[in-house]
Amino acid sequence: MNCPHCGAPPPPGFVPPPGQFSYTCQYCRQTSMQGQAAAPQPQPPTTGPIYIVMGHHGHDDDDDDHHPHHQYQQQYHSAVAHAAAARSMSWIVWLIVVLVVSLGGSGAAIMRCTKHSTVLSSLVWDGSEPLHCSGNEKISVSGVTANFNAGVAISAGGNCQVRCTNCTITAPTAIEAGGNAEVIIINGTITGTAFLAEASGNARVNISGNVTASGEVKKSANAKVSAPTPPAATPAAPTTPTPAPTPSPPAAKAAKPVARPAPKPKR
Protein backbone atom coordinates (compact mmCIF):
# COMPACT_ATOMS: atom_id res chain seq x y z
CA MET A 1 0.00 0.00 0.00
CA ASN A 2 2.31 2.76 -1.27
CA CYS A 3 1.36 6.44 -1.22
CA PRO A 4 -0.10 7.35 -4.65
CA HIS A 5 1.32 10.88 -4.33
CA CYS A 6 4.98 10.29 -3.42
CA GLY A 7 5.30 6.49 -3.70
CA ALA A 8 6.59 6.07 -0.13
CA PRO A 9 5.70 2.80 1.59
CA PRO A 10 3.73 2.79 4.83
CA PRO A 11 5.54 2.40 8.14
CA PRO A 12 6.68 -1.12 8.95
CA GLY A 13 3.89 -3.17 10.46
CA PHE A 14 1.16 -0.62 9.56
CA VAL A 15 -2.28 -2.18 9.40
CA PRO A 16 -5.31 0.07 8.67
CA PRO A 17 -7.88 -0.05 11.44
CA PRO A 18 -11.07 -1.97 10.70
CA GLY A 19 -13.56 0.19 8.84
CA GLN A 20 -10.95 2.85 7.90
CA PHE A 21 -10.22 3.21 4.20
CA SER A 22 -8.11 6.40 4.17
CA TYR A 23 -4.33 6.50 4.52
CA THR A 24 -2.24 9.56 5.44
CA CYS A 25 1.35 9.38 4.22
CA GLN A 26 3.87 10.19 6.97
CA TYR A 27 6.24 11.72 4.43
CA CYS A 28 4.12 13.97 2.17
CA ARG A 29 1.17 14.21 4.59
CA GLN A 30 -1.29 13.55 1.76
CA THR A 31 -4.41 11.51 2.45
CA SER A 32 -5.59 8.97 -0.06
CA MET A 33 -8.35 6.40 -0.17
CA GLN A 34 -7.38 2.76 -0.12
CA GLY A 35 -10.40 0.76 -1.31
CA GLN A 36 -14.01 1.33 -0.29
CA ALA A 37 -16.53 -0.06 2.11
CA ALA A 38 -18.20 -3.28 1.13
CA ALA A 39 -21.81 -3.01 0.02
CA PRO A 40 -24.29 -4.03 2.74
CA GLN A 41 -25.71 -7.47 2.43
CA PRO A 42 -29.30 -7.50 1.18
CA GLN A 43 -31.81 -8.23 3.89
CA PRO A 44 -34.17 -11.12 3.35
CA PRO A 45 -37.70 -10.00 2.50
CA THR A 46 -39.89 -9.61 5.52
CA THR A 47 -43.21 -11.36 5.61
CA GLY A 48 -46.15 -11.27 7.91
CA PRO A 49 -46.42 -13.36 11.01
CA ILE A 50 -46.15 -17.08 10.40
CA TYR A 51 -48.68 -19.18 12.27
CA ILE A 52 -47.95 -22.84 12.86
CA VAL A 53 -51.04 -24.90 13.59
CA MET A 54 -50.38 -28.02 15.54
CA GLY A 55 -53.25 -30.46 15.63
CA HIS A 56 -53.73 -33.50 17.80
CA HIS A 57 -55.85 -36.55 17.33
CA GLY A 58 -57.20 -39.31 19.42
CA HIS A 59 -58.49 -37.17 22.32
CA ASP A 60 -62.23 -36.94 22.60
CA ASP A 61 -62.40 -36.29 26.32
CA ASP A 62 -64.14 -33.33 27.87
CA ASP A 63 -60.75 -32.02 28.95
CA ASP A 64 -59.87 -31.14 25.33
CA ASP A 65 -61.02 -27.55 25.92
CA HIS A 66 -58.25 -27.17 28.50
CA HIS A 67 -55.62 -28.88 26.43
CA PRO A 68 -52.68 -26.56 25.55
CA HIS A 69 -53.00 -27.33 21.84
CA HIS A 70 -56.70 -26.52 21.86
CA GLN A 71 -56.10 -23.24 23.66
CA TYR A 72 -53.40 -22.39 21.13
CA GLN A 73 -55.83 -23.04 18.28
CA GLN A 74 -58.39 -20.72 19.86
CA GLN A 75 -55.77 -17.99 20.21
CA TYR A 76 -54.70 -18.53 16.61
CA HIS A 77 -58.23 -18.23 15.20
CA SER A 78 -58.88 -15.15 17.34
CA ALA A 79 -55.69 -13.51 16.06
CA VAL A 80 -56.60 -14.31 12.46
CA ALA A 81 -60.10 -12.86 12.95
CA HIS A 82 -58.70 -9.64 14.44
CA ALA A 83 -56.17 -9.32 11.63
CA ALA A 84 -58.90 -9.79 9.00
CA ALA A 85 -61.08 -7.17 10.70
CA ALA A 86 -58.16 -4.71 10.81
CA ARG A 87 -57.48 -5.24 7.11
CA SER A 88 -61.14 -4.68 6.27
CA MET A 89 -61.23 -1.42 8.24
CA SER A 90 -58.05 -0.21 6.57
CA TRP A 91 -59.53 -0.87 3.14
CA ILE A 92 -62.68 1.04 4.08
CA VAL A 93 -60.63 4.01 5.27
CA TRP A 94 -58.54 4.01 2.11
CA LEU A 95 -61.67 3.75 -0.03
CA ILE A 96 -63.17 6.82 1.66
CA VAL A 97 -59.92 8.75 1.19
CA VAL A 98 -59.74 7.82 -2.51
CA LEU A 99 -63.36 8.84 -3.11
CA VAL A 100 -62.92 12.19 -1.38
CA VAL A 101 -59.70 12.95 -3.29
CA SER A 102 -61.08 11.83 -6.66
CA LEU A 103 -64.18 13.98 -6.26
CA GLY A 104 -62.13 16.96 -5.14
CA GLY A 105 -63.63 17.02 -1.66
CA SER A 106 -67.12 16.06 -0.57
CA GLY A 107 -68.27 19.68 -0.45
CA ALA A 108 -67.08 20.40 -3.98
CA ALA A 109 -68.70 17.20 -5.23
CA ILE A 110 -72.05 18.20 -3.77
CA MET A 111 -71.69 21.66 -5.30
CA ARG A 112 -71.14 20.14 -8.73
CA CYS A 113 -74.04 17.73 -8.36
CA THR A 114 -76.48 20.49 -7.37
CA LYS A 115 -76.40 21.81 -10.92
CA HIS A 116 -78.28 18.70 -12.02
CA SER A 117 -80.29 17.61 -8.99
CA THR A 118 -82.92 19.52 -7.04
CA VAL A 119 -82.74 16.94 -4.26
CA LEU A 120 -79.02 17.53 -3.74
CA SER A 121 -79.46 21.29 -3.95
CA SER A 122 -81.64 21.08 -0.84
CA LEU A 123 -78.62 19.67 0.98
CA VAL A 124 -76.77 22.92 0.27
CA TRP A 125 -79.63 25.33 1.13
CA ASP A 126 -83.22 24.39 1.87
CA GLY A 127 -84.45 27.86 2.85
CA SER A 128 -84.94 27.07 6.54
CA GLU A 129 -82.09 29.45 7.44
CA PRO A 130 -80.47 32.40 5.63
CA LEU A 131 -77.79 31.54 3.09
CA HIS A 132 -74.30 32.86 3.91
CA CYS A 133 -71.60 32.46 1.26
CA SER A 134 -67.98 33.69 1.47
CA GLY A 135 -64.50 32.92 0.17
CA ASN A 136 -64.39 31.17 -3.21
CA GLU A 137 -67.52 29.08 -2.81
CA LYS A 138 -69.84 28.33 -5.72
CA ILE A 139 -73.41 27.50 -4.74
CA SER A 140 -76.19 26.58 -7.14
CA VAL A 141 -79.70 25.78 -5.91
CA SER A 142 -83.10 25.38 -7.48
CA GLY A 143 -86.69 25.50 -6.29
CA VAL A 144 -85.94 26.89 -2.80
CA THR A 145 -88.64 28.68 -0.81
CA ALA A 146 -87.40 30.98 1.96
CA ASN A 147 -89.48 33.36 4.07
CA PHE A 148 -87.90 35.48 6.81
CA ASN A 149 -89.41 38.22 8.94
CA ALA A 150 -86.05 39.79 9.76
CA GLY A 151 -82.52 40.04 8.38
CA VAL A 152 -81.12 39.02 5.00
CA ALA A 153 -82.13 35.97 2.95
CA ILE A 154 -78.98 35.66 0.76
CA SER A 155 -75.68 37.16 1.96
CA ALA A 156 -72.63 36.79 -0.34
CA GLY A 157 -69.10 38.13 0.11
CA GLY A 158 -65.52 37.55 -1.02
CA ASN A 159 -65.42 35.80 -4.39
CA CYS A 160 -68.57 33.78 -3.74
CA GLN A 161 -70.95 32.91 -6.57
CA VAL A 162 -74.61 32.11 -5.87
CA ARG A 163 -77.09 30.95 -8.50
CA CYS A 164 -80.75 30.51 -7.54
CA THR A 165 -83.24 29.24 -10.11
CA ASN A 166 -87.02 29.18 -9.64
CA CYS A 167 -86.72 30.33 -6.03
CA THR A 168 -89.32 32.12 -3.93
CA ILE A 169 -87.63 34.45 -1.43
CA THR A 170 -89.19 36.98 0.93
CA ALA A 171 -87.22 38.96 3.53
CA PRO A 172 -86.65 42.54 4.68
CA THR A 173 -83.44 42.44 2.58
CA ALA A 174 -83.64 39.75 -0.08
CA ILE A 175 -80.02 39.95 -1.33
CA GLU A 176 -76.90 41.45 0.23
CA ALA A 177 -73.66 41.26 -1.80
CA GLY A 178 -70.19 42.69 -1.17
CA GLY A 179 -66.57 42.27 -2.24
CA ASN A 180 -66.36 40.48 -5.59
CA ALA A 181 -69.43 38.34 -4.99
CA GLU A 182 -71.93 37.53 -7.72
CA VAL A 183 -75.58 36.63 -7.14
CA ILE A 184 -77.69 35.42 -10.07
CA ILE A 185 -81.46 34.99 -9.75
CA ILE A 186 -83.28 33.27 -12.63
CA ASN A 187 -87.08 33.08 -12.64
CA GLY A 188 -89.10 32.85 -9.46
CA THR A 189 -90.26 35.54 -7.05
CA ILE A 190 -87.93 37.82 -5.05
CA THR A 191 -89.54 40.18 -2.55
CA GLY A 192 -87.61 42.60 -0.34
CA THR A 193 -89.96 44.32 2.04
CA ALA A 194 -87.27 46.95 2.69
CA PHE A 195 -84.55 46.30 0.07
CA LEU A 196 -84.57 44.01 -2.92
CA ALA A 197 -80.77 44.16 -3.13
CA GLU A 198 -77.96 45.90 -1.27
CA ALA A 199 -74.66 45.76 -3.19
CA SER A 200 -71.25 47.23 -2.36
CA GLY A 201 -67.64 46.93 -3.52
CA ASN A 202 -67.39 45.14 -6.86
CA ALA A 203 -70.40 42.92 -6.27
CA ARG A 204 -72.79 41.96 -9.06
CA VAL A 205 -76.48 41.14 -8.66
CA ASN A 206 -78.35 39.95 -11.74
CA ILE A 207 -82.09 39.21 -11.56
CA SER A 208 -83.50 38.06 -14.88
CA GLY A 209 -85.89 35.72 -16.62
CA ASN A 210 -89.51 35.16 -15.76
CA VAL A 211 -89.13 36.70 -12.33
CA THR A 212 -91.26 38.89 -10.11
CA ALA A 213 -89.07 41.29 -8.12
CA SER A 214 -90.07 44.03 -5.73
CA GLY A 215 -88.20 46.24 -3.31
CA GLU A 216 -85.75 49.11 -3.30
CA VAL A 217 -82.25 48.72 -4.78
CA LYS A 218 -79.27 50.16 -2.89
CA LYS A 219 -75.72 50.09 -4.30
CA SER A 220 -72.39 51.78 -3.64
CA ALA A 221 -68.81 51.90 -4.97
CA ASN A 222 -68.53 49.81 -8.19
CA ALA A 223 -71.42 47.50 -7.43
CA LYS A 224 -73.98 46.77 -10.13
CA VAL A 225 -77.55 45.56 -9.77
CA SER A 226 -79.61 44.42 -12.73
CA ALA A 227 -83.26 43.82 -11.92
CA PRO A 228 -86.55 44.25 -13.77
CA THR A 229 -88.27 47.53 -13.03
CA PRO A 230 -91.62 46.98 -11.37
CA PRO A 231 -94.50 48.39 -13.43
CA ALA A 232 -95.46 51.88 -12.37
CA ALA A 233 -98.88 52.27 -10.89
CA THR A 234 -101.33 53.88 -13.32
CA PRO A 235 -102.63 57.11 -11.79
CA ALA A 236 -106.37 57.24 -11.37
CA ALA A 237 -108.23 59.56 -13.74
CA PRO A 238 -109.34 62.76 -12.00
CA THR A 239 -113.04 62.83 -11.28
CA THR A 240 -115.09 65.83 -12.48
CA PRO A 241 -117.09 67.30 -9.62
CA THR A 242 -120.84 67.19 -10.16
CA PRO A 243 -122.26 70.74 -10.22
CA ALA A 244 -124.68 71.58 -7.48
CA PRO A 245 -128.29 71.73 -8.67
CA THR A 246 -129.60 75.25 -9.43
CA PRO A 247 -132.39 76.18 -7.02
CA SER A 248 -135.70 76.79 -8.79
CA PRO A 249 -137.33 80.25 -8.35
CA PRO A 250 -140.07 80.38 -5.77
CA ALA A 251 -143.57 79.92 -7.19
CA ALA A 252 -145.80 83.03 -7.44
CA LYS A 253 -148.32 83.31 -4.70
CA ALA A 254 -151.87 82.70 -5.81
CA ALA A 255 -154.17 85.76 -5.62
CA LYS A 256 -156.60 85.64 -2.81
CA PRO A 257 -160.25 85.82 -3.93
CA VAL A 258 -161.91 89.12 -3.05
CA ALA A 259 -165.09 88.65 -1.08
CA ARG A 260 -167.99 90.58 -2.55
CA PRO A 261 -171.00 91.63 -0.50
CA ALA A 262 -174.16 89.71 -1.15
CA PRO A 263 -176.82 91.67 -3.11
CA LYS A 264 -179.68 93.11 -1.15
CA PRO A 265 -183.06 91.50 -1.76
CA LYS A 266 -185.58 93.53 -3.77
CA ARG A 267 -188.75 94.70 -2.20
C-alpha positions, 0 to 999 in steps of 0.5 A: 500500500504505497502512497499514490502521491509520493510512492513512499511505503507505509511504516513497517507493520502498519495495518489500517484499522477496521472500517478505515479506508483512508491512509495519510502518508507520513512523508508527504502528509497527503491523504488517499483512499485505499479501497471502499466499504463493502456493500451491505448485504441485502436483507431477506424479504420480511413477511407477515407473522407465520402461524404454525397450527399443531393439531392433535388426534385421538383425544375426545375427552371433555378435557380437550377444551383445557388442552394446551394445543386446543387453547393455542388453536383458539388464540390462533383463530382469534388472532386471524379474525382480528387481523382480517377485521383490521385489514377490512377497516383499513380498506374502508378508510382508504376507499373513503380517502380515494373517493374524497380525493377523486371527487375533489372534496365532498363539499365540492362534489355536492356543489357540482351535483347540485347543478343537475339535482334539485334533491341535492341542492336542498342539501346545500340550502333548503331555505330554513335558514339564511344563506351565507356564502364567502370565500371562493364558494360556488353554490347553485340551488333550485326551487328553494322557498325561503321566508324570513321576517327579519334580516337578510335571505342571501348574503354573499361576500368575497369571491362567492358565486350564488345561483338561484333558479325558480326560487321564492324568497321573501325577507326585509333584505332579499339579497346582500352582496359585497366584495367580488361576490356575484348573485344570479337569480333566474325566474321565481319571485324575489320580494324585499320588504325593505330592500330588494338588493344591497350591493357594495364593492365590486359585487354583481347582482343579476335578476332576470328571466320570468321573475317577479321582483319588488323592493328598493335597490341600494348600491355603492362603490362599483357595485352593479344591480340588474333587476326588472323595473316593477311596473309603475302604478297607473294614476287614477283619472281625475273625477269631475265634480258634479255641479250643485243643482240650481235652485228653482225660483219660488212659485208666485203666490196665488191671488186671494179671492176678493169677497164681494158683499151679497146683493140686497133683496128687492122689495 
